[in-house]
């Protein structure tokens, strides 16, 4: 039986010919990493390969690691297997991984989106025979509004809150979503404050992107300073002591899950903004068709529903179980940083305003 170019095992997506894993979830010798989110870039591998813009991101998150950075489209050969990285458009530094051996081409998307957000290198179609795709939002109910309209809605919300003398608290994951929001917040409305997790990650990315100035919320920050301004915070900070001391405030969250009203209610969010760093249903379908792939493997998300629909369209489509968790992994990563922030705050004087 022919050994597939890429196979799924208990450690990750494995290329036996090259003895290399793609986004492995258990420690391995050689790992090619698509992007910096916690479920795709994990600690413990001996050697990491990723796009050079992702190098400072994963070093910030994982510490001192042995990592090599590559350019877009740069071919590197391991045991006669050709690899190259191509823009995924998901977040800054995110890649698709192209794998070629003996004329057969596979592409692993990692996480991706096709809308150009203005800070990530835009998604690039890569022709292949087999396409391994995420389908986090692989339901017809997910149909994104253009980014420009959502950003306008967010800035109008902030201005309304300012007119009412309230602080706006906007939740977004510390890597990716927070920077996408920050880039387009209207500083004519007021100042932008940040939670430590977002401030630290943004400082790593400032050499790559021209972001507006931000002010870190510290133990010395008084809540009166925040009134009328906006605070960017990770979702896991919601309901924390760090947040409760900012009253009066209004909360908002930017996520693809805000398309479901129930998600907003469950998270006790005042205002939801539908803004995702993943493809919607229609972008997934268009992307798959554009690759020319005959075989499609669906990993994390609505895999069963999406693969069934692909088969109805005539694709050879199936699912594979992975340990990629989508946004829940980022929530867990942010939670750890929020706990640290709260511990820092609790060590301050009881008389501090914030």
C-alpha positions in Angstrom: 0.0 0.0 0.0 1.3 3.4 -0.9 2.3 5.6 2.1 0.5 9.0 1.9 2.7 12.0 1.6 1.2 13.3 4.8 -0.4 11.1 7.5 -2.2 11.9 10.8 -0.9 10.1 13.9 -0.9 10.7 17.7 1.7 13.5 17.4 0.5 15.5 14.5 0.6 15.6 10.7 3.6 13.6 9.6 5.7 13.4 6.5 7.5 10.1 6.8 9.7 10.6 3.8 11.2 13.8 5.4 10.7 12.8 9.0 9.0 16.1 9.6 5.8 17.1 11.4 3.4 20.0 10.5 2.0 21.8 13.6 2.6 18.8 15.9 0.8 18.7 19.2 3.3 16.5 21.0 7.1 17.1 21.2 9.0 15.9 18.0 12.4 16.4 16.5 11.5 18.5 13.4 8.4 20.7 13.3 7.2 23.1 10.6 4.8 25.7 12.2 2.0 27.5 10.4 1.5 30.3 12.9 1.8 31.4 16.5 -1.5 30.5 18.1 -1.2 28.1 21.0 -2.8 25.0 19.4 -0.5 25.2 16.4 2.8 26.2 17.9 3.7 24.2 21.0 6.7 24.0 23.3 9.0 21.0 23.3 10.1 20.4 19.7 13.9 20.1 19.0 13.8 22.1 15.7 11.2 24.6 14.5 10.8 26.0 10.9 8.3 28.8 10.3 8.0 32.1 8.3 10.5 34.7 9.5 7.7 37.1 10.7 6.4 34.3 13.0 9.8 33.8 14.6 9.6 36.7 17.1 6.0 35.7 17.9 6.7 32.1 18.8 9.9 33.1 20.7 7.9 35.5 22.7 5.4 32.8 23.6 7.6 29.7 23.8 10.9 31.2 25.0 14.3 30.3 23.7 13.8 27.7 20.9 15.9 26.5 18.0 14.0 28.1 15.1 14.7 28.9 11.5 12.8 31.5 9.5 11.9 31.2 5.8 10.6 33.6 3.1 7.3 33.3 1.3 7.7 30.8 -1.5 11.2 29.8 -0.5 11.7 26.1 -1.3 13.7 24.1 1.2 14.3 20.4 0.6 14.4 17.7 3.3 15.3 14.2 2.2 14.1 14.9 -1.4 10.8 16.4 -0.2 10.2 20.0 -1.2 8.6 22.3 1.3 7.6 26.0 1.0 5.5 28.5 3.0 2.7 30.6 1.5 0.6 33.3 3.1 -2.5 32.1 5.0 -3.9 35.6 5.9 -5.0 34.4 9.3 -2.8 36.5 11.5 0.6 38.2 11.1 3.2 35.5 10.1 0.6 32.8 9.4 1.5 30.3 6.6 0.1 27.5 4.5 2.6 24.7 4.1 3.1 23.3 0.6 4.6 19.8 0.4 5.8 18.2 -2.9 7.3 14.8 -3.6 7.6 13.0 -6.9 5.1 15.3 -8.6 2.5 15.0 -5.8 1.5 18.2 -4.0 -0.3 18.6 -0.7 -1.2 21.9 1.1 -1.9 22.2 4.8 -3.7 25.5 5.5 -3.3 25.8 9.3 -5.8 28.5 10.0 -6.7 30.9 7.3 -8.9 33.7 6.0 -9.2 35.2 2.5 -10.2 38.7 3.4 -7.2 41.1 3.4 -7.1 42.6 6.9 -4.4 45.1 6.1 -1.9 43.8 8.6 -1.4 40.1 7.6 0.1 39.1 4.3 -3.0 38.3 2.3 -4.0 34.7 1.6 -2.5 33.2 -1.6 -4.1 30.3 -3.5 -1.7 27.4 -3.8 -2.6 24.7 -6.4 -2.4 21.1 -5.1 -3.8 17.6 -5.4 -4.7 17.3 -1.7 -5.9 20.2 0.5 -5.9 19.9 4.3 -8.3 22.6 5.5 -9.7 23.9 8.7 -13.4 24.5 8.8 -13.9 26.3 12.1 -16.9 28.2 10.7 -17.9 25.6 8.2 -21.7 26.2 8.3 -23.8 28.2 5.8 -24.9 30.5 8.8 -21.4 32.0 8.8 -21.3 34.8 6.1 -19.0 37.6 7.1 -19.7 41.3 6.7 -16.7 43.2 5.2 -14.1 44.3 7.7 -14.5 48.0 6.9 -18.2 47.9 7.9 -17.5 46.1 11.2 -14.7 48.5 12.1 -17.0 51.5 11.4 -19.6 49.9 13.7 -17.0 49.5 16.5 -15.8 53.1 16.3 -19.4 54.4 16.3 -20.1 52.2 19.4 -17.0 53.7 21.1 -18.1 57.2 20.3 -21.6 56.6 21.7 -20.2 55.2 24.9 -17.9 58.2 25.3 -20.9 60.5 24.9 -22.5 58.7 27.8 -19.4 59.0 30.0 -18.5 55.3 30.0 -15.4 53.3 29.3 -15.5 51.0 26.3 -13.9 47.5 26.9 -13.4 45.6 23.7 -12.4 41.9 23.9 -10.1 40.2 21.3 -7.5 37.5 21.5 -4.1 38.9 22.4 -2.4 37.6 19.2 -4.2 38.4 16.0 -7.6 39.9 16.8 -6.3 42.5 19.2 -3.9 43.9 16.6 -6.5 43.9 13.9 -8.8 45.9 16.1 -6.0 48.2 17.2 -4.9 49.1 13.7 -8.3 50.6 12.8 -9.5 52.2 16.1 -10.2 55.9 15.6 -7.8 57.8 17.9 -9.8 61.0 17.2 -12.4 59.5 19.6 -10.0 59.0 22.5 -7.1 57.0 23.9 -6.5 53.3 23.5 -5.6 51.4 26.7 -4.4 47.8 26.8 -4.3 44.8 29.0 -0.8 43.6 29.6 -1.1 40.5 27.5 -2.2 42.5 24.5 0.4 45.3 25.1 3.3 42.8 25.3 2.2 40.9 22.1 1.7 44.2 20.2 5.1 45.4 21.2 6.6 42.3 19.5 4.7 43.1 16.4 5.3 46.9 16.2 8.5 46.5 14.1 6.3 44.9 11.4 3.2 47.1 11.5 2.5 50.7 12.1 0.0 50.6 15.0 -1.6 53.6 16.8 -0.1 54.4 20.2 -1.4 52.5 23.3 -1.3 53.0 27.0 -0.8 50.0 29.3 -3.4 49.7 32.2 -1.3 49.4 35.4 -1.9 49.4 39.1 -1.5 53.2 39.0 -4.2 53.8 36.4 -7.2 55.5 37.8 -10.6 54.6 36.4 -11.3 58.3 35.8 -8.5 58.3 33.2 -10.4 55.5 31.3 -13.8 57.3 31.0 -14.6 57.9 27.3 -11.6 55.9 26.2 -11.3 52.3 25.0 -9.6 49.3 26.6 -8.4 46.3 24.6 -8.5 43.2 26.7 -8.4 39.4 26.1 -11.8 37.7 26.5 -10.6 35.8 29.5 -10.3 39.1 31.4 -14.1 39.5 31.4 -15.5 39.3 34.9 -12.1 39.6 36.5 -11.2 41.9 39.3 -9.1 43.8 36.8 -12.2 44.6 34.8 -14.7 45.2 37.6 -12.7 48.1 38.9 -13.3 50.1 35.7 -16.9 50.9 36.2 -18.9 52.4 34.6 -18.1 50.5 31.4 -19.7 48.9 28.4 -18.3 45.6 27.0 -18.0 44.5 23.4 -16.4 41.4 21.8 -15.1 40.8 18.2 -15.4 37.2 17.1 -16.9 35.1 14.4 -19.0 33.4 17.2 -20.8 36.7 17.7 -22.9 35.7 14.6 -24.8 33.5 17.1 -26.8 35.7 19.5 -26.6 33.0 22.1 -22.8 33.2 22.2 -23.1 36.9 23.2 -25.6 36.1 25.9 -23.6 33.3 27.3 -20.5 35.4 27.5 -22.5 38.3 29.1 -21.3 40.8 26.4 -23.2 44.0 25.9 -22.3 44.3 22.2 -21.1 41.7 19.7 -19.1 42.4 16.6 -18.9 39.7 14.0 -15.2 39.8 13.0 -13.3 36.5 12.4 -9.7 35.6 11.5 -11.0 32.4 9.9 -12.9 31.8 6.6 -16.6 31.8 6.5 -18.6 29.0 4.7 -18.4 30.7 1.3 -14.7 31.6 1.6 -13.9 28.0 2.5 -15.7 26.7 -0.6 -14.2 29.3 -2.9 -10.7 28.5 -1.6 -11.0 24.8 -2.0 -12.3 25.2 -5.6 -9.5 27.6 -6.4 -6.8 25.1 -5.4 -7.9 22.6 -8.0 -7.6 19.8 -5.4 -9.3 16.5 -5.9 -9.0 15.4 -2.3 -9.9 17.5 0.7 -9.2 16.6 4.4 -11.2 18.6 6.9 -9.6 19.0 10.4 -11.0 21.2 13.2 -14.4 22.8 13.1 -17.7 21.6 11.6 -15.8 18.8 9.9 -18.6 16.3 9.4 -21.1 18.7 8.0 -18.6 20.4 5.8 -17.0 17.3 4.4 -20.4 15.8 3.7 -21.3 18.9 1.6 -18.0 18.6 -0.2 -18.7 15.0 -1.2 -22.1 16.2 -2.5 -20.1 18.6 -4.7 -18.0 15.7 -6.0 -14.8 16.1 -4.0 -13.1 13.1 -2.4 -13.5 14.6 1.1 -13.0 13.1 4.6 -12.2 14.2 8.1 -9.3 13.7 10.4 -9.1 14.3 14.2 -6.5 16.7 15.4 -5.8 18.6 18.6 -6.2 22.0 16.9 -8.8 23.8 19.0 -9.3 27.1 17.1 -10.2 30.0 19.4 -10.5 27.9 22.6 -6.7 27.4 22.6 -6.2 31.2 22.5 -8.7 31.6 25.3 -6.6 29.2 27.4 -3.4 31.0 26.6 -4.9 34.4 27.4 -6.4 33.0 30.7 -2.9 32.3 31.9 -1.8 35.8 31.2 -4.9 37.3 32.8 -4.2 35.3 36.0 -0.7 36.7 36.1 -2.1 40.2 35.6 -4.6 39.7 38.4 -1.9 38.5 40.7 0.1 41.6 40.0 -2.9 43.8 40.7 -3.7 42.0 43.9 -0.2 42.8 45.2 -0.9 46.5 44.9 -2.3 48.7 47.6 -6.0 48.4 48.5 -6.3 52.2 48.0 -5.3 52.0 44.3 -8.1 53.2 42.1 -7.7 50.3 39.6 
